[in-house]
Amino acid sequence: MLRIVRIITLSLPLVSAAAAHAGDVAKLAEEAEALITKGDGPAAYDKMRQSLAAASDSIPFDIRKAFFVSEKPLMFGSYDRVGNNEFPKGSSLITYAEPIGLAWVPDGSGVTSAFTVDFELRNPAGELLAEQKAFGNFRIESREPLFEIFTPLTLDVSAVPAGDYVLKYVFSDTNSKKTTSVEQRFKLK
């Protein structure tokens, strides 16, 4: 197998709002609408976060976005997607990924979520060239559930020869035991 060096970074937004409570998404959104009509912006915002938390609890664990970017993003949604998936030999590949539907569990005075990321590198025929379990291992502690989570995953492929490849990241939610994956095709020239 090829030797691949890893560099992982998890980035979280620096935002906070009221703790989210489970409930009916539509009902909570309607309550937020009523609060907006009354001119109570902060209460409406908190109610919408509760609605978002209820939706997040109901959706499957998945990856909302995953693609190669030209440089490591510093915040959620702030990225420069590459024009194509062709890279010079000796490159490091940076993937911007947004996990959604993470399970949050009470932990002291807040909540905790955790996930791992495995990677597999294959040729187009499906032959496994390299892999690493728990390539990334992330634990997120917060006063309340976070919804705008991203992680730039950096994979050093400088030892990989020129050619076509398929990179697969497998995300595993530690709390819910659910998994999801994304594949990215790329070419080294």
TASULKA-V396950 format. One record per helix or strand of 3 or more residues. SS is the DSSP state (A for helix, B for strand). FROM is the first residue (numbers start at 1). LEN is the number of residues. If there is no record, write none. Layout:
SS:FROM:LEN
SS:FROM:LEN
This chain:
B:5:8
A:25:13
A:41:18
B:62:8
B:92:9
B:105:3
B:110:13
B:128:15
B:149:8
B:163:11
B:179:10
